[in-house]
Amino acid sequence: MGWLKLLLERKLIVGLAFLMLIVGSLFFFDKLENQFYPEVNYDTATISAHADNMPALDVEEKITFPIEEKISGLEGITSYESVSSEGLSSIKVSFKEGDGDEAYEQLKDAMSDIQNQIPVTELETLRSTTAQLYEMFMDMHSGDLSVMTNFTESVLKPRLESLSEVQRVRIIGQNEQQVQIQLSYELLNKHNLEFEDIEKILQQENSNVSLGNSDNNSELPTLRWDTRLDSLKQIEDILIPSDEGVISLGNIADISLIESRNNQELWRDGDNNYVWVSIGRTNDVTQSEMTNAVRDEIEKIKNEGHLDGFILEETIVQSDFVKDSIGSLQGNVIIGAVLVIIVLLAVLRNFMATAIIGVTIPITVLLTFLLMGLFDVSINLISILALGIALGMIVDSSIVILESIYKKKESGLDPRTATIQGTKEVFTPVLASTLTTITVFLPIGLISGQVGEFAKVLSLVIVFSQVISIIISFTFIPVLSEKMLRVKRKEAISKPNKIMTKYNQYIDWISKNTKRKIGVVFLFLLIAASSLLLTFAVPLTLIPDFYNRQAEFYVGLEQNTTPEDRENVAQGISEHLSSTPDVEGYNVRTLDRNRMYVYVKMTPEDQATMSQDEINELIYKKLREMSDDYPVTASGSVTYPIQISIRGQEMEKIQAVTDDLVSELSQIDGIQGLTSTINNSNEEKLVSINKSSLIRDDLTPSNIKNTLDLLSTNREVGSVNTDEGIIPMNLSFNTDLHDEGSLNEIMVSTEDGERPLSLYVNYENGFSPLEINHHNGERTIQIVGDIQGRDLGTVSSQVFDVINDYSIDPGYSIEVGGEIQQQQDASNEMYLVLVLALLFVFGIMAIQFNSLIHPLVIMFIIPLTLTGVLIGLFSTQTELNLLSAMGMLILIGIVTNNGILLIDRIKQLRLENIPRYDAIKQASKERIRPILITFITTVFGAIPLAITSGHAGQYQKPMAIALIFGLSYSVFITLMCLPVVYSLLEDFSNKVKNIFKKKKNHSSKDETSSL
C-alpha cells in the first residue's frame, strides 16, 4: 500500500487532481446535448421514391424493380424489403453489422445514379436512426385556407428555412392551385392539331427572353420579349394556327383554376380547415437551439402582422418534452441523492462520516459526466436513468472502506495506521466487487437493434460511475478519513445485539445437523421454483411506452373507402374525443385508403383528472365501438406489432396459406385488425381488346394503346405568375376514360373513315393491389395486425405456437417480424447476456479466491434472488422488459459484491484458525453493517424513480422496482442461505478430498508392502 502512504503524505496531490477533473467535468457538462433518446445510427436505411398518383403495379414495374436491381449489385447489403403502393416505393435496406457507414454511402451514390432513369418526382435515402427528421410541429387554423396556404408558401416556409438552425420545413394540408387546360379531342382532330402542337405554342407564348441589343451601340437598351402569362384570360386568348385559320385556345379547350389539397385529408378538432407544419434541424445544432431560433422568428413574423386572420400555434415541441422528461428524472435523481445522505446520517450516526460520503456523490456524478463527454454520450432519458440507478451503488465501495477505517480507529489505532490497515483489509474484496459489477455489463454488446443500443448507453454510464467510484474510494476517502473521521474508542464490553444473538442461534442450529442445512436450501429452492409461476402473471413487453400526456392511434378502415366515408369517420372520431375527459385537442390524418392516424393531446399532468392509461383505454374503447356505425375494422397503435411474411413460388398457394393463418390467428385473444396485403386492393377497369374489329379495320393494339395513352396525358407545361404566387399550368384532355360511355364519343381514324373507340375496346371489372411487398426482390404477402388488451409477450407466445404448428410445403416459408420478432430476439439475447455475465463473474471470483468452491457458493444464491424481482413485478403489475432485465443485471453485481464481502471475511478468519461457524458469526457481525448500508442507500436512491408519475415514469419504474424488491430479498438470502450453502459445499469438498487422501494413503501402503 505504498501508493496510499504517498497520498496520505501528499494530500494536496489528491485535492488538486480532483479539482482539475471537476473543472473539466463542468466544461463537458455544459457541452453535453440534451436528447430524449440516445442518438444511434442503425445498420439499416430507407429509400423513398415518390411518383404522384402512379398505381401500385406501375410503381412496382417502373420504380421498385429498377431500384432493387441496382441494390442487388452492391456490397455490404444483407437484405432488402420493399413496399410498392400508390405513388410511393419504400425500400428498407439492411447492411452487414458494422459496415453500415460505408454501405450507406455506396447506397446513396447508387440512388443518385438511378434517379434520372426512373419516373420519380423525389428520391430520398435516409439512414435509420433514433434522431427524428422533424422535431417541432405547428398548425394553423381558424382562418381561410387560401390565406393560410399563401402565408406558409410565401412567408413561413422561406423565413424558417433561411435560419441556420433549420434544415427543412414540410407543409401538409395547404390549398394547392393549378391551371388546368383540358383540350377537346374532337375539336383538336377537327382542326387537324396535335397535342404536342398546343404544348409547344404554350411554352413559346409563356416566355421572357432577351433578343439582344438594338444595334452595336451598347448604350442603347436591350430588346426583350416578355409574354409571360398572368391570368386565365391571357391563356384563353392565345392564338393557335390551324388548317381553318387562327383560333384562340379557349375555342378548343376548357381552362379553369383548380384548387385542391393534393389528396391530403386531415382534420383538427373535427375541422379540416387547417395546415400542419413540420420543422427539422441541422446536424450541428441542438433541439433547444432550433426551437429558440424558430420561436424568435415566429415572434418577428407576428409583430410584422402576418398572423392576422388565423392562429399559428405549437403542437409538438420535442425539446420541451426532453426538457420536462430529463428535468423530472434529474429531480428524482437529486431527491434520491438527498435521501441517500439522510439515510447515511441515520445509520452511521456520525456527521463527519456522512459528510465524507456525501461529498463523493456530486464529485462522482460530475466525473461521470466528464467520461460521458469524452465518449460522446449525451444527456438523455437512458443515461440519466442509469445515473439515478447507480446513485446508491456509487457509495458502496466508499462505505465499505470508510466502515473498515472506522472500525480500526474504534479499536484504538492511530489515524495513519487505521487508515492504511482499514483500506488494506478490504482492498481485495472491494476491487473484486467493483470488477464483477463492471464485468456483468460486458456481454451487453451482444444485444442488437434499438434495444441493444439503449442497453449499451445504460451500461456505459453505470460502468463510468463505478470506475469513478472505485478511484474515489481508494484515494479521496482514505485521505479525508485520516484526519476528518473522528470516532470514540470502542469500549471493551458492549451490550449484546438482539438481532445478532438470534442470528448466532440460527447459525448454531444449522451447524448441528446436515439435514437441517439441506432442508434450508431445499426451502429456498422451493420458493424460487414456485416464484417462476409468477412469470405467467407478469406483463411482458420489449420497451415501455413513453407517457407524456400525448397519444397516437390508428383506425383501420374497410376496403376502398371513399373521401366521403373518411370524412364521416373523422367526424365520428371528433364526436367521441370531444366528450372524452382530459382531452385538450386532437388531429386526424388519412395515412392511406385503409388507415387513419389520430394524435391526441391531453391536459397537463397538474390539471389531469385521469391517468394516461385510463384515457388511452377509454379512447381505445370508443374507437372500437365506432365499427357499429362507421366503416371501421380495427383501432390500435400506429405501428403493427404483428407482421408475418409468407413467401413462395405460386401466389395462389401463398394466398391460401395467408387465409389459413389469418383464420387461426384471429382466434387468439387480444389480436385485432388482422389483414393481409393481398386483400388491400382497389377496383379498376381492365381494358379488353376486340381483335376481330382491329383486324377488319387494319388496326393494331398499339394504335389503340397510343390513343388511350394520349387521352390519359396530364403534363405540366409551365406556370402562371399571378398576384397570389406562381401557379403550375397543366395540359390534358377533357375526356373521362373511366366512363365507358365516353368511348362512343372518341373517334379513331381508319382507312374507311372515323370509327368510335368503343368498337375496339370495352372494360372489364378487376382489382389492383394497393400495396405490393417484396423480400430480396421476391413477391411476398404480409399479414399485419394489432394487439389490444393483452401484453405483447403472452400474445407473441401464442402466435409462435400457431406458426410452428402450421405445416407448409417445401419452397414456401413463413417469417415473423414486427415487435413480436424483436421481443423474441431480444429475449434470446438477454438470456445469453445473463448466462455470460454469470460466467464472467464466476471467473473473477475464482481468480480472487483462488478456489472454485467459494465462487460456487455465491453463484448458487444469485438465481434465488430473482424471486424478489418477480414478486416485485407481480405485486406492482410492472412490465418485464429491457429495463427490468437491466435491473436484474445490476442486482447480480450487488448480490455478488455482498457475497464477496462475507465470504472473503470468513476466509480471512478461517486462516486465523477460527472455527468455521464462529468465523461465520464473526464475519456476519462485521460485514452486516456495510451490507445493510449498501442495501439501504441503493434502495432509497431508487425509490424516487419507482414512485414517480412524470413523463418518463414508465422508463424509470421497471428497473427501480426490479432493483428494490430483488435487493431486499437478496439481503435476506445472503445472510440466511449463503452460510448454509458455504457449509454444505465445504463439507462436500472435504469429503472428496478425504476420499482421494485415503486412496493415496492406501496406494502408499501397498507400495511399502511390496517393498
N, C-alpha and C positions, 0 to 999 in steps of 0.2 A: 504493500500500500504506500510505496514511496511517493507516488503522484499525489496522494491525499495529503501526506505530510507537507509537500511542497505548496499545495493550495492553501493549507491552513497557515503556513508561514508567510505566504504571499497572497493574502486575501484580496488585495487590490487587483490582481490579475483577473479573478472571477468577476469582480464588480465591473471593471472596465469592459471586459469581454461581453458580458450580458447587456451593458448599457449600449454598446455599439450595435449589437444584434437587435435590441429593442428599437433603436432609431431606424435601422434598416427595415424592420418589420412595419413601422408606421409609414414609411415611404411606400413599401409594396402594398400595404393595405389601401392606401389612397388610390393606387393604380388598378387594383383588382376590380374587374367588371361585375356588376350585379346582373345575374340572369335567373330565369325561372328554372330551367333545366341546364345541365352541363351541355356545352356546345360540342357535339360529336358528329364526325363525318362517318357514314356507314359505307360498306363496300357495295353499294347499290346506287343506281341513278335512274331517272325517269325521263323519257323522251316524249314530248307532247307535240304532235303535228296537227295543226288546225286547218280545216278546209270547210269553209262556210256552207252549211246545208247539204253537203255531199252525203248520199246514203251510205249506210254501213258497208254494204257489199262493194261499192265503188272505193270507199276508204281502204278496205282490205286489199283490193286488187291494185289500186294505183299508188297507195302510200305505204301501207303496212308491209306488203311483200317486198318492195324495194329496200325499205329500211332494214328488215330482217335479213335480207340477203347481204347487205353491207355489214351488219353486225356480225354475222356468222364467220366472216373472214378476219375478225380482229382477235388479237392475242389478249390473254388475261381475263376473258369473259367466260364464266361458267354456265350461265343460262340466261334466257330472256323470255319474258311473258308479255303478250300484247293483248289489248282490247280495242277492237275497231268498232266505233259507234258513229252515229250521225254527226258528221263534221269534225270528228276527232279520232286520231290514232294515238293511244297511250301505251308506251312500251317500257316495262321495268326490266332493267339490265342488272345482273348480279356479277360482281367481279371476284376474282380469286382473293382469298383472305390475305390482306397485307399489300396487295397490288392495286388497291383502289385508286390512289392518286395518279399513277401512270396510266392505268387503263381508262380512267375518266378523261384525261387529256386526249388520248387516242380517239375515244368515242366522240368527243366534241369536234375534233378535226374531221372525222368521218361524216358527221352530220352537216358540217359546213360544206363539205364537198358535194353532198347529195341534195342539198336544199333547193338548188336551182333545177334539179332534174325531176322533181315531183310537184304536183299541183297543190301546194300548201300556201296559206296566207301567213302562217307563222310556224316556226320550228324552234322549239326550246328544249335544251338539255340541262337538267338540274341534278346535282349530287344530292342524295338523300342525307338529311342532317336533322338534328333536333332544332336547329335555328329555323325560324319561320320566315317565309317570303314576305309576309306583311305582318306588322306588329302594332299598328294603330288603325282603328276603324272609326269612321264617322258616317252620319247620314243626314240628308237634307229632306225636309218635309214641310207640310203646311204652307205650300206655295204652288204656283203654276209650274207644271213640269217643264214646259218650254223655257221659262225664265231660269229655272234651276239648272237645266241642261246647258244653256248658254253660259251661265256663270261657271259651271265646272270646266267647260271646254276652253273658255276664253280667259278666265281669271284663276280659279282654284288650282287646276292641274298644272298650268305653266308656272305659276308662282311657287307652288310647293316643289316641283321638280327642279327649280332653279336653286333650291337650298343645297348646300354642300353635304348636309346630313341625310338628305333624301335621295334614294336611288330610283324608286319607281312609285307611280301613283296609278291605281286602277279604278276606273269608274264603271259601275254596274247600274242599269236601270234608267240611264239617260234617254231622252227622247231623240232618236236619230232621224234626220231628214234626208231625203234623196229625191232628185228629179227623175221621174220615170217617163221615158219616151216609148210608147207602145205602138209599133208600126202595124198597119193593116196589111196582112198578107195578100189579100185580094187586090187592094189598091196598088200595092208595090208591083205585083205582076201586071196589072193593067197598064201602068206607066213604064213597064219594062225596066224596073230598077232592082238592084241587088242590095242586100243588107250591108255589104261592105261599102257600097257607094254612099249610103247615108252616113255610115261611121266615118268615112274619110272626110266628107263635107263638114260634119260636126267638129272634127278636130281642126280642120283648116279655118273654119269660121271663128272658133273659140281660141284665138291666138293673140299674142302680144310680142311682136318681134321688131328688131331694128332692121331697117332697109339700107343702112349705110348713110354716108354724107351726101348732101345735095350736089356738091362739086368738090374739087380738090382743096378748096379753102376750108381749113379746119375750124375757122371761126364761125362758120355757118352752122345752124342747128342740124341735128341728126334726124333723118326721116324715120318715123315709127309707124308700124301697122298695129293698131290696137282695136280688135273686135271682140274683146272678152265679153262673155255673156254674163248678165247680172239680173235677169228676170225671165219669167216664163214667156212673156210677150215677145221678147227678143228671140227665144228659141222657136216659137210658133212662126215667126216671120222669116226664118232662114229660107233662102231661095234654093230650090232643088231643080236642076236642069233635067228634063225628061224628053221622051220622043214626042210628046204633045205640047212641048213648050215648058217654060219655067213655072214651077208651082211652089207654094210655101209648104214648109214641113207640117204645119198644122192641118193641111188638107189630107195628109196620108197617115197621120199619127195622132194618138191621144196623148197629150202632155199634161202631167199633173205633178204636184208636190205631195209626196207620201211621207207621213210621219209614223214611226214605229219604234218599238223598244228592242228590235232585233231578237225576237223570241225570248227576251228576258222577262220572266214573270216573278215579281216579288211584291210583298206586302209588308207594311209596318202598322201594327195595331189594327189590322184589317183594312187599311187603306193602301192601294197600290200606287199612290201618287207620291213616290219618294225615290231618292237616289242614294246608293251605297258607295262610299269612298274607302279604299284600302291604301295604306301608305307603308312602304318598306324602306329600310335604312341602308346606308352604305356600310361596307365591311369595317371601316376604320373608326366608327363611332359607336357609342353605347346606345341602348334603348332610351335611356333617360335623356341623353343629349339630343337625339332625334325628336323626342316628344317635346322638349322645351323649345327647340327651334320651330317646330310646326305650330305650337301654341302661340309663340311670339308672332309668327307670320299671320296666323288667323286673326289675332288681335289687331294687327295693322289693317288687314282686309276689312274687318268690322268697322274700324274707325274711319275708313275711307267710304263707308256707306254702301258697300257691295252686298251686304246681307239683308237689306230691306226687302220685305215681302215674303220671306221664308225663314226657316230655322235651320241652322247648321249646328249639330251637337255631336259630342264624342259618344261612341257606343262601347267600344272595347279599346282599352289602352294597356298594352302588355306591361309597360314599365311600371304603371300604377299597381298592377297585380303583383309584380315581382317585389315592388317596394313594400306593399302590405304583407305579402306572404313571408318574405325574408325578414321584415321588421317584426312580425308576430313571432316567428321562430327565434330570432335573436333575443326578443324579450323573454321567451321561455328559457333560453339558454342562460340569460342573466339571472332570472329567478332561480334556476337550478343551481347556479354558482353560489348565490346568496344562501340558499338552503343548505348546500354542502358546508359552507363556512359555519353556519349556525349549528349544524349537527356536530361538526368537529369540535366546536367550543363546548357543546353539551357533553360530548363523550370524553374528550381529553381533559376537560376542566382545567385547562392551562392556557391563559391568554396568549402567551408568547409562542407556545407550540402551534396554536391555531393561527396566529399571525404569520408565522413562518410558512405554514402550508397555504394559507390564504394568498400570500404574495405570489406563490408559484403558479396559481391558477391563471391570472391575467398574463403573466410572462409566458407561460406555455401556449396560451391561445395566440398571443401576438407572434411568437416564433413559429407557430404552425402556419399563420398567415404568410410569414416570410417564405417558408418552404412551398406553400401553395403558389405564391407569386413566381418563385424560381422554376416550378414545374408546370406553370401555365394552367393552374386550376382556378376557376372563377369562384366567386361567392354566389352560390346558388342553393336551391332547395335541398339538394342531396348533401352538399359539402357542409352546410350549416347544421343539418340534421346529424351528420356524422360527428361534428364537433360537440353537439349537445349530448349525444350518447357517450362520447369519450370523456365528457367533463368529469364524471365520477371516477373514471379509470385513471386519469392523468395524475391523480394524487395518490394512487395506490402505492407506487414504489416509494414515494416520499414519506408516506405514512409508516410503512414498514421500517425504513431506515431511521426515521425520527423516533419511532417507538423503541427500536433497538438501542439507540443512543440514550434515550430517556431511561431505559432500564439500567444501563451501565452507570449513568450518573446517580440513579437511585441507590445503586449498590455501594456508592462511596468513592468511585474512581474520579480522578481529576478530569477536568473538561477535555483536555487534549487526548488523554488515554481513552476516555469514554467514547469520544467521537470516533477515534480510529478503530477501536475494538468493536464498537457497535456497528459501524459500517462494514467492517471486515466480516463479522459474523453472518450478516445477511446478504453479502455481496453476490455470492453464487446463486442462491435461490431467487433473488430479485432480478438478476441478469437473465437467468433461465426463464423466469416467469414472463418477462417482457419479450424475450425472443419467441416464446411459444405464442404469445398474443399476436406478434407480427407474423409469425410463420403461418398461423391459421388463415391469413388472408392471401398467402402466396398463390393458391390454386384458383383464385378469383379470375385470373386471366383466361381460364378455360371457358368461362361463360360467354356466349356470343350474343350478338344483337344489341338492341337497346337496353335490355335487362343487364347484360354484361357490362356495358359502358357505364351505366349508373352504379353498378356494384363496384367497378374499379375506382370510380371517383370516391365513393364512400370508404372503400378500403384504404385508398391513398391518404385521405385525411386522418383516419384513425391511426394508421401507421406513422404518419408525420407526428401526430400528437404523442404517440408512445415513444418515439425516438427522442423527441424533445424532453419528455417527462423523465426518461431514464438518465439523460445527461444532467438535468437539473437535480435529480435525486442523489447523484454521486458527486456533485460539485457544489451547487448552491445550498442544499440542505445541510451537509456537514459544516460548511463554512459559517452559516448562520447559527447552527445549533451549538457550536463550541462555546460561544460567549453569550448568546441571547437566550438559549434554553436553560432556564434555572429550575431546578427541582429540589424538593426536600429529600434528605437521605431517608431511605426506607427503614422502617422500624423492624427489628429482628423478629418480633412476633406480630402477626397481623390476624385480624378476625377472619374466620373461615367463610368462604363464599358459598351460600346455599346451593346456587346453581352448579358450581364446580363440585360440591360434595355429592350431589345427585348424579352428576356425570361420572365421577370416580366410581360410584356404586354401580353404575351401568357397566363400566369397563371391568370391574371386579366380577360382575355377574356373567359376562360373556367369556371371561377368562377361565371359568371353572369347567366348561363343558364345550366340546367341539360341536355337539348337536345344536347348542344354543347359537353358535356363530352361523352354522348352516341355516338354521331357522330364520335368523335375522336377515341374512342375504336372500333367502327364498321369499320372505315377506316383501322386501323391496323390489325383487324381480316380478313378483305377482302384481304389485301396484303399477309397475312400469308397463307390464303386458296389458293390464286392464285399461290403462290410460290410452292405449293405442285405439281403443274403440271410439274415443272422442274425435278421432280424425274424420269419422263419418258425419259428425255433427258440427264440425268447424268449417265455415265457408272458405272455399279455395278460389284464388284468382292470381293473376300474374303481377300486375302493377295496380295499386289502388287508384280509384277515381280522385280527381282533384276538385274539391268543393270550394267554389269562390262566389256563391250566390248567383251563378250563371249555369245554364244547362243547354245542351244540344240534343235534338231528337231527329229521327227521320220518320216519315209517314209513307208507307208503301201503298201504291195505288193499283187499281185494276189495269189490265192491258188496254192500250190505245185510248187513254182518256183524252178528252178534248180540252181546249183552253177554258171553255165554259165549266167543264167538270172541275178543273183545278181551281178556278175562281170560287166555285161553291165550296170546295174543300177548305180553301184558305179562309173563307168567311166562317165556316163551321169551326175551324181551329180558333179563330178570333173569338167566336162566341163562347167557346169553352174556357179559353185562357183568361178572358176578361173577367170571368167570375171566379177565378182561382185565387185564393188568398196569397198575399205576399208577392204576386207577380206585378212587376213595375212596368214592363214593356216586353214586346216580342216582335220578331221578324220571321217571315215565312218566305222561302225561295224555292222555286222549282229546280231540282237537280237534273232530272230527265223526265220523260213522259210517265215514268212509273214510280218516281220518288220525289218527295218534297222534304226540304230541310227546315227545321224550326229552331230558332235561337230564342231563349227565354232569359230575361234579366229580372232578378228578384230584388226585393227591398234589401237595404244594407242589414248586416247582422245585428246591429244595435236597435233596429226597428222591426226585426223579424218576430212573427207570432208563431211560425212553424219552422222546423228544421228543414234543411235542403233535402234530406232523404224523404221526408214526408211529402214535400212539394213535388219532388220527382215522381214518386209513386202515384200521387193524385193526378198528375199530368198524364202519366202512362195509362192510368185507368180511363181517363176521359178520352184520350186518343183511341184506345181500343173500342170504346163504346161507339165511336163515330162510324164503325163498319155497318151499323144497323141502318143508317140514313144516307151514307155517302159511299162512293166507290173506293173505300179504304180497305186494304187487305191486312196490314200489319203496322206496327209502330215500334220504335226501339232506338238503339244507338246509331250514330251516323255511320260508323264502320261496321261491317258484318263480322261478328266473331266466328261465325261458321262459314267456312269456304272449302268446298270439296270439288276437286277437278277429276273428270273422267276422260280418259284418252284411249284411243284405239284406231282401227282402220276404217270401219264402216260406221257412218254417222247414225244409221238406223239402229244398229246394235247399241251404240253409245247412248242413244236416246232411251232405249228400253231399260238399260242399266240405271240411267238417271231417274226414270219414272219409278222404278222399284225402290231406289234409295230414298227418294222424296217421300214415298208412301210409308216406308219403315221409320225414317227419321221423324216424321210427323207424329208418330205415336209417343215420342219421348216428351215427357212433361217438362215444360219450360222453353221448348223450341217453338218459335212462331215466325210467320212471314217467310216460310221456305219457298224459294222459287229457283228456277234454272234459267240460264241464258238462252236455251233453245225455245223457251216459252215467251221470251221477251222479244216479240216480233210486231211488225207493223203491216197493216193491209196495204197492198199495192196492186197496180194494174200491170198485167203481163201482156206484152204486145204479141199477137198471133198473126202470122203472115198467110194470106191466101195465095198460094203458089200458082194455082191454075189461072187466076186473074193476071198475075205478073207475067206468066208465060204468054198468055193471049195478047197482052199489050206490049210485049217485048221490053219488060222492065226487070230489074234485079232487086233483091232485098237491100242492097247497098243504096239504091236510089231512094227507097222508102226511108231507110235509116238516116240518110243525109237530110231528107226533108224534115223528119222529126227532130234531128239534132238542131237544124236551123231554127225551127219553131220554138225550141226549148232554150235558145240562147238568151242570156241576160248579161250583157257586157258593159263594164264601166268605160265610158268614152270621154271622160273629162270631168270638169266641175264648173259650178256656177258660183260666182263671187257676189253674195248678197249682203245686205246690211246685218243679217243675223249670223254671218260667217260663210265659210266655204262649204258648199253642198255638193256631194258627188252626183254625177249625171249618168244614168244607165239607159241602155238601148235594148229593146226586146220586141217581141210580137204580142199583140193583144189576144192571141188565141189561147184558150184554156184547153190544153190537151187532155186534162183529167176528165173532161166532159166528152163522153163518147159521141154525143150528138154533133160536136164540132167537127168531127171527121167528115161529115157530109158537106161542110162548107169549105173545106180545104181542097183545092183543085191541084191535080198532078198532071203535068204535060206529057202527053203520049203522041205517037205518030197519028192517031185518029182524033186528036184534039184533047181538051181538058176533061179529066175524069175525077170524080170525088175520091178522096183518100180512103173513104170507108169501103170502097170496092176491094182494096188490097189489105186492109188492116182491120182487126177487131180486138177487143180487150177481153182478157180472162182475169178473174179474181185470183189473187195469190197473196203470199205473205213474205215479207222481207225481214230478216233479223235486225233488231235494233242494236245488237251487241254481238260481236264475234270474238271468241277467245282463242289465242294460240299459246302453245308452250313449245319453245325452241322451234318455231315455225310450223308446228303441227296443230291442227284444229282440236279444240277441246270444248267440253261442255262443263260449265261450272254451276254448282249448287250453292246458293248463299242463303243465309238466314240469321235470325237474331235470337238472343236468349233473354228471357224475362221471368222474374220470379224465383229463379234458382241460381246458385253460384256456378261460375264457369267450370270449376274442377269437376263437380258432380255430373254436369251435362256432358262434358268432354269425355269422361269415362264411358258413358253410355253410347256416345257417338262412335268411339273406337270399337266398342263391342259389336255394334251393328256392322261397321266396315270390316272388321276381322272375320266375322261370321259369314259375310257375303261371299258367295262363290262366283268367281269371274273367270272367263275363258282366257287362255294364253293369248298374248298380243294386246290385251287390254289392261288398264291399270286404274286404280283409284288412289288419289293423293289428297291428304287432308292439309289444309292451310289455315290462314287466319289466326286468331288468338288461341284457338284450340291447339293448333300445332305448336305455336310459340310457347304455350304453357307446358306442353308435353316435353319439348326440347329443353326448356328452362328447368323443369323438374329433374330431368335426367342429368343435366349438367350440375345442378345443385347437389344431387346425391353424390356425384363424383367428387365435387368440391369438398363435401363434408368428409368423405372417406379419405381423400388425400390429406386434408387438414389434420385428421386424427393420426395418420401415418407420420406426417412431418412432426407433429407434437410428440409422438412416441419416440421418434429418432432423437430429438433434442433432449428429452428426459433420460433416454438410455445413455447418452453421452455424459450428461451431468451426473447421474447416479452411478455410472459405470456398472449398470445392472439391468437385467430385463424384468426382474420381479417387481421392483419399485415402480417403474413406469406402468406395468400392467395393473397395479393397484389403482392408480389414478385413472387409467384408461377405462377400467371397469365401471367407475361411477359416472363417467361423462354421459353415456346414453341414458342413465337413470334420471339425470337432471332434466331431460327433455319432458319428463312427466309434468313438471311445473309449468313449462311453456304451453303444453296442450291444455292444462287446466285453466291457465290464464286466458288463452284464446277462446276456449269454450265458454267460460263464465262471462266474458265480456262480449262474446259473439264478434270477435275481431277476426279479420281475414288472415288466413295463412297464405302469405305471398312473399315476394322477393325480400321485402324489408323485415318481415318477421323471421325469415330464414337467415338474414344477415344478423339479426339479434341472436339467433342460435349460435352463429359463428363466434360472436363476441362472448357469448356465455361459455363456450368451450374454452376460450382463453382465460376467462376469470376463474372458472372451476379448476382448470389446470394450475393456475397460479396459487390458489388456496391449497390445493393438494400438494404442490411442491413445497410450500412453506411448512406444512405439517409433517410431511414425510422426511424432508431434509433435516428438520429439528429432531425428529425421532431417531434418525440415523446418527446424528451427532451425539445424542445422549447414549445410544447403544455402544458407540465407540468408546465412551467413557465407562463402559461396563455396568451401566444401569440396566436392571432387568426390563424385559420387553414391556410389560404392562405398566410398570412405573414410568418408563420412558414415554409411553403413550399419554399417560395422565399429565406428566410434566410438560410435554410438548404441546398438548392441547391447551393447558393453562397459559403457557407463554405465547402461543400463537392465536388464541381465540380473540384476543383484543384487536390485532391488526386485521384478522379475517372479518370480524364484525364491523370494524370501521370501514373497511373496503366495501362490504355489502351495503352498509347504510349510506355511504356517500354516493355510490353508484345508483342506488335506488332513488335517493332523494334528488339526485341530478336528473333522473329520467322521469320523475313524477310530473313535472310541468308539461313534458311532452306527451304524457299518457292521458292527461285530463283536458288538454287544450281542445277548443272548439273553433279555432280560427281556420283560415283558408287552407293551410297545409296540414290540418289535423289528421286527415286520412293517411298522410305520409308519416307523421310522427308516431301515431298510436301503435301500429303493429310492432315496430321494433322496440318501443319503450315497454309495452305490455309483455312481450316475449322476454325481455331482459329482467323486468321487475319480478314476475312470477317465477321465471326459471332460476334466477339468482336466489330468491327467497328459499326455494325448495333445495337448491344446491348446497346452501349453508347447512341445512339440516342433514342432508345426505353426507356431506364432508365430515361432520362431527360424529354422526351416528353409524354410518355404514363403512366409511373408509378405514377406520381402525380394525373393524371386523374382517374386511377383505384383506387388509395388510397381514393380520394374524393368520388367516387361513392359508394365504399364498406362501407365507414364510414357513408355516408348518409343512405344507406340501413340498416346498423346496428342500427343507431339512430332511424329510423322509427320502426324497430322491437321492440326496447327497449320501445319506446313510446306506442306502441300497448299494450305490456304487462303491462306497467305502468298504462295506462288508465283502463285496466281490473282490475288491483289490486286496484286502487282508487275506481272504481265502486263497487267492492266487499266490500270494507271497508265502503262505504256509505250505502250499503244495510244492513250491519250488524248493523250500528249505527241506521238506521231507524227502524229495528226490535226491537232494544233495547228501 
